[in-house]
Amino acid sequence: MDIKDELLKEIEALLSYKPEENTTINPNYLEYLEVEDLESIKKSLINRIGKLSKEDIAWLQQFKKDL
């Protein structure tokens, strides 16, 4: 799996942090997005932690160490 695929999976996980939600992103978008774009999206999602519940924050912390 290349870096773009890995980032896409991480972004999908960040978008689907609630078990009842399952968000997927069309992998064809990887053709148009650069690694920097994907990293920016991931960072933006992680920065929303302050607006989430304590339970959500605990779940999202696993992704924060990757930045």
PQR file with spaces between the fields and no chain letter, atoms N, CA, C, O and H, PARSE charges and radii, in Angstrom:
ATOM       1  N    MET     1       0.862   -1.167    0.000 -0.4000 1.5000
ATOM       2  CA   MET     1       0.000    0.000    0.000 -0.0000 2.0000
ATOM       3  C    MET     1       0.911    1.233    0.000  0.5500 1.7000
ATOM       4  O    MET     1       1.831    1.330    0.812 -0.5500 1.4000
ATOM       5  N    ASP     2       0.651    2.164   -0.905 -0.4000 1.5000
ATOM       6  CA   ASP     2       1.490    3.355   -0.946 -0.0000 2.0000
ATOM       7  C    ASP     2       0.973    4.404    0.034  0.5500 1.7000
ATOM       8  O    ASP     2      -0.079    4.225    0.648 -0.5500 1.4000
ATOM       9  H    ASP     2      -0.096    2.086   -1.564  0.4000 1.0000
ATOM      10  N    ILE     3       1.709    5.484    0.175 -0.4000 1.5000
ATOM      11  CA   ILE     3       1.399    6.520    1.158 -0.0000 2.0000
ATOM      12  C    ILE     3       0.022    7.141    0.930  0.5500 1.7000
ATOM      13  O    ILE     3      -0.686    7.437    1.893 -0.5500 1.4000
ATOM      14  H    ILE     3       2.564    5.630   -0.324  0.4000 1.0000
ATOM      15  N    LYS     4      -0.363    7.339   -0.318 -0.4000 1.5000
ATOM      16  CA   LYS     4      -1.678    7.919   -0.606 -0.0000 2.0000
ATOM      17  C    LYS     4      -2.801    6.992   -0.136  0.5500 1.7000
ATOM      18  O    LYS     4      -3.777    7.442    0.463 -0.5500 1.4000
ATOM      19  H    LYS     4       0.212    7.099   -1.100  0.4000 1.0000
ATOM      20  N    ASP     5      -2.655    5.717   -0.408 -0.4000 1.5000
ATOM      21  CA   ASP     5      -3.668    4.750    0.031 -0.0000 2.0000
ATOM      22  C    ASP     5      -3.759    4.716    1.552  0.5500 1.7000
ATOM      23  O    ASP     5      -4.849    4.659    2.121 -0.5500 1.4000
ATOM      24  H    ASP     5      -1.862    5.351   -0.895  0.4000 1.0000
ATOM      25  N    GLU     6      -2.607    4.751    2.196 -0.4000 1.5000
ATOM      26  CA   GLU     6      -2.570    4.735    3.656 -0.0000 2.0000
ATOM      27  C    GLU     6      -3.252    5.978    4.234  0.5500 1.7000
ATOM      28  O    GLU     6      -4.051    5.874    5.164 -0.5500 1.4000
ATOM      29  H    GLU     6      -1.722    4.798    1.734  0.4000 1.0000
ATOM      30  N    LEU     7      -2.938    7.142    3.686 -0.4000 1.5000
ATOM      31  CA   LEU     7      -3.567    8.376    4.146 -0.0000 2.0000
ATOM      32  C    LEU     7      -5.075    8.358    3.901  0.5500 1.7000
ATOM      33  O    LEU     7      -5.847    8.825    4.739 -0.5500 1.4000
ATOM      34  H    LEU     7      -2.289    7.226    2.930  0.4000 1.0000
ATOM      35  N    LEU     8      -5.488    7.826    2.771 -0.4000 1.5000
ATOM      36  CA   LEU     8      -6.917    7.732    2.468 -0.0000 2.0000
ATOM      37  C    LEU     8      -7.630    6.878    3.517  0.5500 1.7000
ATOM      38  O    LEU     8      -8.711    7.247    3.977 -0.5500 1.4000
ATOM      39  H    LEU     8      -4.861    7.447    2.091  0.4000 1.0000
ATOM      40  N    LYS     9      -7.052    5.766    3.895 -0.4000 1.5000
ATOM      41  CA   LYS     9      -7.638    4.893    4.912 -0.0000 2.0000
ATOM      42  C    LYS     9      -7.714    5.604    6.261  0.5500 1.7000
ATOM      43  O    LYS     9      -8.701    5.466    6.983 -0.5500 1.4000
ATOM      44  H    LYS     9      -6.174    5.467    3.521  0.4000 1.0000
ATOM      45  N    GLU    10      -6.671    6.367    6.601 -0.4000 1.5000
ATOM      46  CA   GLU    10      -6.671    7.103    7.856 -0.0000 2.0000
ATOM      47  C    GLU    10      -7.745    8.194    7.851  0.5500 1.7000
ATOM      48  O    GLU    10      -8.416    8.408    8.860 -0.5500 1.4000
ATOM      49  H    GLU    10      -5.869    6.479    6.014  0.4000 1.0000
ATOM      50  N    ILE    11      -7.906    8.870    6.736 -0.4000 1.5000
ATOM      51  CA   ILE    11      -8.941    9.902    6.613 -0.0000 2.0000
ATOM      52  C    ILE    11     -10.324    9.276    6.733  0.5500 1.7000
ATOM      53  O    ILE    11     -11.193    9.816    7.417 -0.5500 1.4000
ATOM      54  H    ILE    11      -7.361    8.695    5.916  0.4000 1.0000
ATOM      55  N    GLU    12     -10.530    8.151    6.080 -0.4000 1.5000
ATOM      56  CA   GLU    12     -11.808    7.449    6.189 -0.0000 2.0000
ATOM      57  C    GLU    12     -12.085    7.065    7.636  0.5500 1.7000
ATOM      58  O    GLU    12     -13.217    7.182    8.106 -0.5500 1.4000
ATOM      59  H    GLU    12      -9.824    7.712    5.524  0.4000 1.0000
ATOM      60  N    ALA    13     -11.054    6.605    8.346 -0.4000 1.5000
ATOM      61  CA   ALA    13     -11.226    6.233    9.753 -0.0000 2.0000
ATOM      62  C    ALA    13     -11.586    7.453   10.588  0.5500 1.7000
ATOM      63  O    ALA    13     -12.431    7.367   11.478 -0.5500 1.4000
ATOM      64  H    ALA    13     -10.134    6.509    7.965  0.4000 1.0000
ATOM      65  N    LEU    14     -10.957    8.577   10.311 -0.4000 1.5000
ATOM      66  CA   LEU    14     -11.268    9.801   11.042 -0.0000 2.0000
ATOM      67  C    LEU    14     -12.692   10.261   10.767  0.5500 1.7000
ATOM      68  O    LEU    14     -13.364   10.772   11.664 -0.5500 1.4000
ATOM      69  H    LEU    14     -10.270    8.646    9.587  0.4000 1.0000
ATOM      70  N    LEU    15     -13.145   10.089    9.563 -0.4000 1.5000
ATOM      71  CA   LEU    15     -14.508   10.480    9.205 -0.0000 2.0000
ATOM      72  C    LEU    15     -15.552    9.521    9.769  0.5500 1.7000
ATOM      73  O    LEU    15     -16.709    9.899    9.951 -0.5500 1.4000
ATOM      74  H    LEU    15     -12.599    9.674    8.835  0.4000 1.0000
ATOM      75  N    SER    16     -15.153    8.298   10.044 -0.4000 1.5000
ATOM      76  CA   SER    16     -16.083    7.256   10.512 -0.0000 2.0000
ATOM      77  C    SER    16     -15.791    6.865   11.949  0.5500 1.7000
ATOM      78  O    SER    16     -15.788    5.679   12.279 -0.5500 1.4000
ATOM      79  H    SER    16     -14.213    7.991    9.896  0.4000 1.0000
ATOM      80  N    TYR    17     -15.547    7.836   12.800 -0.4000 1.5000
ATOM      81  CA   TYR    17     -15.160    7.503   14.166 -0.0000 2.0000
ATOM      82  C    TYR    17     -16.291    6.946   15.005  0.5500 1.7000
ATOM      83  O    TYR    17     -16.036    6.411   16.085 -0.5500 1.4000
ATOM      84  H    TYR    17     -15.549    8.800   12.532  0.4000 1.0000
ATOM      85  N    LYS    18     -17.520    7.048   14.557 -0.4000 1.5000
ATOM      86  CA   LYS    18     -18.644    6.456   15.283 -0.0000 2.0000
ATOM      87  C    LYS    18     -18.974    5.111   14.628  0.5500 1.7000
ATOM      88  O    LYS    18     -19.069    5.028   13.403 -0.5500 1.4000
ATOM      89  H    LYS    18     -17.727    7.482   13.681  0.4000 1.0000
ATOM      90  N    PRO    19     -19.148    4.059   15.436 -0.5600 1.5000
ATOM      91  CA   PRO    19     -19.377    2.708   14.875  0.2800 2.0000
ATOM      92  C    PRO    19     -20.557    2.618   13.916  0.5500 1.7000
ATOM      93  O    PRO    19     -20.545    1.803   12.994 -0.5500 1.4000
ATOM      94  N    GLU    20     -21.567    3.439   14.123 -0.4000 1.5000
ATOM      95  CA   GLU    20     -22.745    3.362   13.251 -0.0000 2.0000
ATOM      96  C    GLU    20     -22.537    4.069   11.915  0.5500 1.7000
ATOM      97  O    GLU    20     -23.382    3.984   11.024 -0.5500 1.4000
ATOM      98  H    GLU    20     -21.577    4.101   14.872  0.4000 1.0000
ATOM      99  N    GLU    21     -21.422    4.759   11.781 -0.4000 1.5000
ATOM     100  CA   GLU    21     -21.127    5.466   10.536 -0.0000 2.0000
ATOM     101  C    GLU    21     -20.007    4.743    9.787  0.5500 1.7000
ATOM     102  O    GLU    21     -19.043    4.278   10.394 -0.5500 1.4000
ATOM     103  H    GLU    21     -20.736    4.828   12.505  0.4000 1.0000
ATOM     104  N    ASN    22     -20.143    4.656    8.497 -0.4000 1.5000
ATOM     105  CA   ASN    22     -19.106    4.038    7.670 -0.0000 2.0000
ATOM     106  C    ASN    22     -18.902    4.933    6.455  0.5500 1.7000
ATOM     107  O    ASN    22     -19.672    4.879    5.496 -0.5500 1.4000
ATOM     108  H    ASN    22     -20.926    5.034    8.004  0.4000 1.0000
ATOM     109  N    THR    23     -17.882    5.739    6.503 -0.4000 1.5000
ATOM     110  CA   THR    23     -17.608    6.676    5.426 -0.0000 2.0000
ATOM     111  C    THR    23     -16.475    6.144    4.572  0.5500 1.7000
ATOM     112  O    THR    23     -15.425    5.754    5.082 -0.5500 1.4000
ATOM     113  H    THR    23     -17.256    5.783    7.283  0.4000 1.0000
ATOM     114  N    THR    24     -16.697    6.133    3.278 -0.4000 1.5000
ATOM     115  CA   THR    24     -15.639    5.750    2.357 -0.0000 2.0000
ATOM     116  C    THR    24     -15.446    6.864    1.338  0.5500 1.7000
ATOM     117  O    THR    24     -16.360    7.632    1.038 -0.5500 1.4000
ATOM     118  H    THR    24     -17.551    6.450    2.864  0.4000 1.0000
ATOM     119  N    ILE    25     -14.244    6.924    0.826 -0.4000 1.5000
ATOM     120  CA   ILE    25     -13.888    7.907   -0.193 -0.0000 2.0000
ATOM     121  C    ILE    25     -13.480    7.138   -1.438  0.5500 1.7000
ATOM     122  O    ILE    25     -12.726    6.167   -1.362 -0.5500 1.4000
ATOM     123  H    ILE    25     -13.501    6.300    1.069  0.4000 1.0000
ATOM     124  N    ASN    26     -13.974    7.571   -2.564 -0.4000 1.5000
ATOM     125  CA   ASN    26     -13.644    6.917   -3.825 -0.0000 2.0000
ATOM     126  C    ASN    26     -12.121    6.980   -4.047  0.5500 1.7000
ATOM     127  O    ASN    26     -11.556    8.072   -4.113 -0.5500 1.4000
ATOM     128  H    ASN    26     -14.587    8.359   -2.625  0.4000 1.0000
ATOM     129  N    PRO    27     -11.461    5.828   -4.160 -0.5600 1.5000
ATOM     130  CA   PRO    27     -10.010    5.812   -4.333  0.2800 2.0000
ATOM     131  C    PRO    27      -9.546    6.467   -5.639  0.5500 1.7000
ATOM     132  O    PRO    27      -8.362    6.767   -5.794 -0.5500 1.4000
ATOM     133  N    ASN    28     -10.465    6.688   -6.570 -0.4000 1.5000
ATOM     134  CA   ASN    28     -10.082    7.360   -7.817 -0.0000 2.0000
ATOM     135  C    ASN    28      -9.651    8.804   -7.581  0.5500 1.7000
ATOM     136  O    ASN    28      -8.953    9.391   -8.408 -0.5500 1.4000
ATOM     137  H    ASN    28     -11.427    6.445   -6.445  0.4000 1.0000
ATOM     138  N    TYR    29     -10.072    9.381   -6.441 -0.4000 1.5000
ATOM     139  CA   TYR    29      -9.656   10.745   -6.108 -0.0000 2.0000
ATOM     140  C    TYR    29      -8.148   10.839   -5.869  0.5500 1.7000
ATOM     141  O    TYR    29      -7.570   11.920   -5.975 -0.5500 1.4000
ATOM     142  H    TYR    29     -10.639    8.905   -5.770  0.4000 1.0000
ATOM     143  N    LEU    30      -7.518    9.719   -5.549 -0.4000 1.5000
ATOM     144  CA   LEU    30      -6.079    9.731   -5.294 -0.0000 2.0000
ATOM     145  C    LEU    30      -5.297   10.198   -6.519  0.5500 1.7000
ATOM     146  O    LEU    30      -4.186   10.714   -6.399 -0.5500 1.4000
ATOM     147  H    LEU    30      -7.988    8.841   -5.462  0.4000 1.0000
ATOM     148  N    GLU    31      -5.880   10.016   -7.675 -0.4000 1.5000
ATOM     149  CA   GLU    31      -5.237   10.446   -8.911 -0.0000 2.0000
ATOM     150  C    GLU    31      -5.089   11.970   -8.949  0.5500 1.7000
ATOM     151  O    GLU    31      -4.151   12.497   -9.548 -0.5500 1.4000
ATOM     152  H    GLU    31      -6.783    9.597   -7.773  0.4000 1.0000
ATOM     153  N    TYR    32      -6.022   12.663   -8.306 -0.4000 1.5000
ATOM     154  CA   TYR    32      -6.059   14.124   -8.368 -0.0000 2.0000
ATOM     155  C    TYR    32      -5.487   14.806   -7.131  0.5500 1.7000
ATOM     156  O    TYR    32      -5.204   16.003   -7.163 -0.5500 1.4000
ATOM     157  H    TYR    32      -6.784   12.234   -7.820  0.4000 1.0000
ATOM     158  N    LEU    33      -5.315   14.067   -6.054 -0.4000 1.5000
ATOM     159  CA   LEU    33      -4.821   14.642   -4.806 -0.0000 2.0000
ATOM     160  C    LEU    33      -3.351   14.298   -4.606  0.5500 1.7000
ATOM     161  O    LEU    33      -2.910   13.186   -4.898 -0.5500 1.4000
ATOM     162  H    LEU    33      -5.545   13.094   -6.028  0.4000 1.0000
ATOM     163  N    GLU    34      -2.618   15.257   -4.112 -0.4000 1.5000
ATOM     164  CA   GLU    34      -1.213   15.041   -3.779 -0.0000 2.0000
ATOM     165  C    GLU    34      -1.119   14.587   -2.319  0.5500 1.7000
ATOM     166  O    GLU    34      -2.069   14.747   -1.552 -0.5500 1.4000
ATOM     167  H    GLU    34      -2.977   16.160   -3.875  0.4000 1.0000
ATOM     168  N    VAL    35       0.013   14.028   -1.946 -0.4000 1.5000
ATOM     169  CA   VAL    35       0.236   13.593   -0.571 -0.0000 2.0000
ATOM     170  C    VAL    35       0.016   14.763    0.384  0.5500 1.7000
ATOM     171  O    VAL    35      -0.577   14.597    1.449 -0.5500 1.4000
ATOM     172  H    VAL    35       0.785   13.898   -2.569  0.4000 1.0000
ATOM     173  N    GLU    36       0.491   15.939    0.002 -0.4000 1.5000
ATOM     174  CA   GLU    36       0.339   17.129    0.846 -0.0000 2.0000
ATOM     175  C    GLU    36      -1.138   17.458    1.075  0.5500 1.7000
ATOM     176  O    GLU    36      -1.519   17.868    2.171 -0.5500 1.4000
ATOM     177  H    GLU    36       0.973   16.074   -0.864  0.4000 1.0000
ATOM     178  N    ASP    37      -1.969   17.279    0.045 -0.4000 1.5000
ATOM     179  CA   ASP    37      -3.416   17.516    0.180 -0.0000 2.0000
ATOM     180  C    ASP    37      -4.021   16.560    1.196  0.5500 1.7000
ATOM     181  O    ASP    37      -4.790   16.966    2.067 -0.5500 1.4000
ATOM     182  H    ASP    37      -1.659   16.945   -0.846  0.4000 1.0000
ATOM     183  N    LEU    38      -3.669   15.298    1.076 -0.4000 1.5000
ATOM     184  CA   LEU    38      -4.200   14.281    1.973 -0.0000 2.0000
ATOM     185  C    LEU    38      -3.733   14.509    3.410  0.5500 1.7000
ATOM     186  O    LEU    38      -4.510   14.352    4.352 -0.5500 1.4000
ATOM     187  H    LEU    38      -3.044   14.968    0.368  0.4000 1.0000
ATOM     188  N    GLU    39      -2.460   14.879    3.575 -0.4000 1.5000
ATOM     189  CA   GLU    39      -1.946   15.167    4.909 -0.0000 2.0000
ATOM     190  C    GLU    39      -2.663   16.372    5.513  0.5500 1.7000
ATOM     191  O    GLU    39      -2.938   16.393    6.713 -0.5500 1.4000
ATOM     192  H    GLU    39      -1.828   15.006    2.810  0.4000 1.0000
ATOM     193  N    SER    40      -2.962   17.362    4.697 -0.4000 1.5000
ATOM     194  CA   SER    40      -3.682   18.544    5.166 -0.0000 2.0000
ATOM     195  C    SER    40      -5.099   18.181    5.609  0.5500 1.7000
ATOM     196  O    SER    40      -5.572   18.665    6.638 -0.5500 1.4000
ATOM     197  H    SER    40      -2.738   17.344    3.723  0.4000 1.0000
ATOM     198  N    ILE    41      -5.769   17.340    4.842 -0.4000 1.5000
ATOM     199  CA   ILE    41      -7.116   16.885    5.204 -0.0000 2.0000
ATOM     200  C    ILE    41      -7.072   16.137    6.530  0.5500 1.7000
ATOM     201  O    ILE    41      -7.900   16.369    7.411 -0.5500 1.4000
ATOM     202  H    ILE    41      -5.385   16.947    4.007  0.4000 1.0000
ATOM     203  N    LYS    42      -6.110   15.248    6.665 -0.4000 1.5000
ATOM     204  CA   LYS    42      -5.971   14.468    7.898 -0.0000 2.0000
ATOM     205  C    LYS    42      -5.717   15.394    9.084  0.5500 1.7000
ATOM     206  O    LYS    42      -6.345   15.248   10.133 -0.5500 1.4000
ATOM     207  H    LYS    42      -5.437   15.059    5.949  0.4000 1.0000
ATOM     208  N    LYS    43      -4.809   16.336    8.924 -0.4000 1.5000
ATOM     209  CA   LYS    43      -4.484   17.268   10.004 -0.0000 2.0000
ATOM     210  C    LYS    43      -5.702   18.098   10.386  0.5500 1.7000
ATOM     211  O    LYS    43      -5.944   18.329   11.570 -0.5500 1.4000
ATOM     212  H    LYS    43      -4.298   16.455    8.072  0.4000 1.0000
ATOM     213  N    SER    44      -6.463   18.543    9.411 -0.4000 1.5000
ATOM     214  CA   SER    44      -7.673   19.323    9.663 -0.0000 2.0000
ATOM     215  C    SER    44      -8.684   18.515   10.480  0.5500 1.7000
ATOM     216  O    SER    44      -9.304   19.041   11.404 -0.5500 1.4000
ATOM     217  H    SER    44      -6.266   18.355    8.449  0.4000 1.0000
ATOM     218  N    LEU    45      -8.842   17.256   10.140 -0.4000 1.5000
ATOM     219  CA   LEU    45      -9.772   16.400   10.883 -0.0000 2.0000
ATOM     220  C    LEU    45      -9.296   16.199   12.317  0.5500 1.7000
ATOM     221  O    LEU    45     -10.100   16.216   13.249 -0.5500 1.4000
ATOM     222  H    LEU    45      -8.338   16.829    9.390  0.4000 1.0000
ATOM     223  N    ILE    46      -8.013   16.013   12.492 -0.4000 1.5000
ATOM     224  CA   ILE    46      -7.459   15.824   13.832 -0.0000 2.0000
ATOM     225  C    ILE    46      -7.611   17.102   14.658  0.5500 1.7000
ATOM     226  O    ILE    46      -7.838   17.030   15.865 -0.5500 1.4000
ATOM     227  H    ILE    46      -7.360   15.999   11.735  0.4000 1.0000
ATOM     228  N    ASN    47      -7.488   18.256   14.029 -0.4000 1.5000
ATOM     229  CA   ASN    47      -7.622   19.526   14.746 -0.0000 2.0000
ATOM     230  C    ASN    47      -9.022   19.763   15.279  0.5500 1.7000
ATOM     231  O    ASN    47      -9.213   20.614   16.148 -0.5500 1.4000
ATOM     232  H    ASN    47      -7.303   18.315   13.048  0.4000 1.0000
ATOM     233  N    ARG    48      -9.989   19.039   14.782 -0.4000 1.5000
ATOM     234  CA   ARG    48     -11.363   19.164   15.273 -0.0000 2.0000
ATOM     235  C    ARG    48     -11.573   18.464   16.605  0.5500 1.7000
ATOM     236  O    ARG    48     -12.676   18.495   17.151 -0.5500 1.4000
ATOM     237  H    ARG    48      -9.834   18.348   14.076  0.4000 1.0000
ATOM     238  N    ILE    49     -10.546   17.840   17.130 -0.4000 1.5000
ATOM     239  CA   ILE    49     -10.650   17.085   18.378 -0.0000 2.0000
ATOM     240  C    ILE    49     -11.227   17.951   19.494  0.5500 1.7000
ATOM     241  O    ILE    49     -12.019   17.460   20.299 -0.5500 1.4000
ATOM     242  H    ILE    49      -9.650   17.814   16.686  0.4000 1.0000
ATOM     243  N    GLY    50     -10.859   19.204   19.561 -0.4000 1.5000
ATOM     244  CA   GLY    50     -11.320   20.083   20.620 -0.0000 2.0000
ATOM     245  C    GLY    50     -12.825   20.270   20.641  0.5500 1.7000
ATOM     246  O    GLY    50     -13.372   20.700   21.657 -0.5500 1.4000
ATOM     247  H    GLY    50     -10.216   19.603   18.908  0.4000 1.0000
ATOM     248  N    LYS    51     -13.499   19.964   19.569 -0.4000 1.5000
ATOM     249  CA   LYS    51     -14.943   20.140   19.475 -0.0000 2.0000
ATOM     250  C    LYS    51     -15.701   18.837   19.720  0.5500 1.7000
ATOM     251  O    LYS    51     -16.921   18.786   19.566 -0.5500 1.4000
ATOM     252  H    LYS    51     -13.055   19.615   18.744  0.4000 1.0000
ATOM     253  N    LEU    52     -14.980   17.793   20.099 -0.4000 1.5000
ATOM     254  CA   LEU    52     -15.593   16.483   20.258 -0.0000 2.0000
ATOM     255  C    LEU    52     -15.705   16.096   21.731  0.5500 1.7000
ATOM     256  O    LEU    52     -15.109   16.735   22.598 -0.5500 1.4000
ATOM     257  H    LEU    52     -13.989   17.835   20.224  0.4000 1.0000
ATOM     258  N    SER    53     -16.455   15.072   21.995 -0.4000 1.5000
ATOM     259  CA   SER    53     -16.601   14.573   23.360 -0.0000 2.0000
ATOM     260  C    SER    53     -15.307   13.905   23.822  0.5500 1.7000
ATOM     261  O    SER    53     -14.428   13.603   23.015 -0.5500 1.4000
ATOM     262  H    SER    53     -16.940   14.553   21.291  0.4000 1.0000
ATOM     263  N    LYS    54     -15.204   13.683   25.123 -0.4000 1.5000
ATOM     264  CA   LYS    54     -14.017   13.023   25.677 -0.0000 2.0000
ATOM     265  C    LYS    54     -13.818   11.628   25.084  0.5500 1.7000
ATOM     266  O    LYS    54     -12.688   11.213   24.825 -0.5500 1.4000
ATOM     267  H    LYS    54     -15.918   13.929   25.779  0.4000 1.0000
ATOM     268  N    GLU    55     -14.909   10.917   24.875 -0.4000 1.5000
ATOM     269  CA   GLU    55     -14.824    9.575   24.279 -0.0000 2.0000
ATOM     270  C    GLU    55     -14.259    9.657   22.866  0.5500 1.7000
ATOM     271  O    GLU    55     -13.405    8.857   22.484 -0.5500 1.4000
ATOM     272  H    GLU    55     -15.826   11.254   25.085  0.4000 1.0000
ATOM     273  N    ASP    56     -14.734   10.616   22.103 -0.4000 1.5000
ATOM     274  CA   ASP    56     -14.248   10.802   20.734 -0.0000 2.0000
ATOM     275  C    ASP    56     -12.776   11.195   20.734  0.5500 1.7000
ATOM     276  O    ASP    56     -12.000   10.722   19.903 -0.5500 1.4000
ATOM     277  H    ASP    56     -15.428   11.266   22.413  0.4000 1.0000
ATOM     278  N    ILE    57     -12.402   12.053   21.658 -0.4000 1.5000
ATOM     279  CA   ILE    57     -11.008   12.500   21.751 -0.0000 2.0000
ATOM     280  C    ILE    57     -10.100   11.310   22.022  0.5500 1.7000
ATOM     281  O    ILE    57      -9.056   11.166   21.386 -0.5500 1.4000
ATOM     282  H    ILE    57     -13.032   12.438   22.333  0.4000 1.0000
ATOM     283  N    ALA    58     -10.491   10.466   22.955 -0.4000 1.5000
ATOM     284  CA   ALA    58      -9.678    9.287   23.280 -0.0000 2.0000
ATOM     285  C    ALA    58      -9.494    8.399   22.061  0.5500 1.7000
ATOM     286  O    ALA    58      -8.404    7.873   21.836 -0.5500 1.4000
ATOM     287  H    ALA    58     -11.339   10.583   23.471  0.4000 1.0000
ATOM     288  N    TRP    59     -10.543    8.225   21.276 -0.4000 1.5000
ATOM     289  CA   TRP    59     -10.453    7.385   20.081 -0.0000 2.0000
ATOM     290  C    TRP    59      -9.538    8.010   19.039  0.5500 1.7000
ATOM     291  O    TRP    59      -8.753    7.306   18.403 -0.5500 1.4000
ATOM     292  H    TRP    59     -11.429    8.652   21.458  0.4000 1.0000
ATOM     293  N    LEU    60      -9.629    9.325   18.856 -0.4000 1.5000
ATOM     294  CA   LEU    60      -8.860   10.003   17.825 -0.0000 2.0000
ATOM     295  C    LEU    60      -7.387   10.171   18.176  0.5500 1.7000
ATOM     296  O    LEU    60      -6.570   10.385   17.280 -0.5500 1.4000
ATOM     297  H    LEU    60     -10.266    9.897   19.372  0.4000 1.0000
ATOM     298  N    GLN    61      -7.029   10.082   19.437 -0.4000 1.5000
ATOM     299  CA   GLN    61      -5.642   10.259   19.846 -0.0000 2.0000
ATOM     300  C    GLN    61      -4.695    9.285   19.135  0.5500 1.7000
ATOM     301  O    GLN    61      -3.519    9.599   18.954 -0.5500 1.4000
ATOM     302  H    GLN    61      -7.693    9.908   20.164  0.4000 1.0000
ATOM     303  N    GLN    62      -5.177    8.137   18.740 -0.4000 1.5000
ATOM     304  CA   GLN    62      -4.327    7.162   18.058 -0.0000 2.0000
ATOM     305  C    GLN    62      -3.783    7.708   16.736  0.5500 1.7000
ATOM     306  O    GLN    62      -2.722    7.279   16.284 -0.5500 1.4000
ATOM     307  H    GLN    62      -6.133    7.882   18.886  0.4000 1.0000
ATOM     308  N    PHE    63      -4.490    8.640   16.121 -0.4000 1.5000
ATOM     309  CA   PHE    63      -4.048    9.199   14.858 -0.0000 2.0000
ATOM     310  C    PHE    63      -3.111   10.397   15.037  0.5500 1.7000
ATOM     311  O    PHE    63      -2.322   10.703   14.144 -0.5500 1.4000
ATOM     312  H    PHE    63      -5.351    8.989   16.489  0.4000 1.0000
ATOM     313  N    LYS    64      -3.193   11.060   16.163 -0.4000 1.5000
ATOM     314  CA   LYS    64      -2.422   12.261   16.393 -0.0000 2.0000
ATOM     315  C    LYS    64      -0.917   12.004   16.369  0.5500 1.7000
ATOM     316  O    LYS    64      -0.159   12.866   15.924 -0.5500 1.4000
ATOM     317  H    LYS    64      -3.835   10.810   16.889  0.4000 1.0000
ATOM     318  N    LYS    65      -0.479   10.867   16.826 -0.4000 1.5000
ATOM     319  CA   LYS    65       0.947   10.567   16.873 -0.0000 2.0000
ATOM     320  C    LYS    65       1.572   10.454   15.486  0.5500 1.7000
ATOM     321  O    LYS    65       2.795   10.522   15.361 -0.5500 1.4000
ATOM     322  H    LYS    65      -1.095   10.167   17.187  0.4000 1.0000
ATOM     323  N    ASP    66       0.759   10.284   14.437 -0.4000 1.5000
ATOM     324  CA   ASP    66       1.259   10.121   13.078 -0.0000 2.0000
ATOM     325  C    ASP    66       1.698   11.435   12.438  0.5500 1.7000
ATOM     326  O    ASP    66       2.356   11.418   11.397 -0.5500 1.4000
ATOM     327  H    ASP    66      -0.235   10.230   14.538  0.4000 1.0000
ATOM     328  N    LEU    67       1.351   12.562   13.032 -0.4000 1.5000
ATOM     329  CA   LEU    67       1.686   13.841   12.407 -0.0000 2.0000
ATOM     330  C    LEU    67       3.034   14.336   12.781  0.5500 1.7000
ATOM     331  O    LEU    67       3.448   15.403   12.327 -0.5500 1.4000
ATOM     332  H    LEU    67       0.817   12.576   13.877  0.4000 1.0000
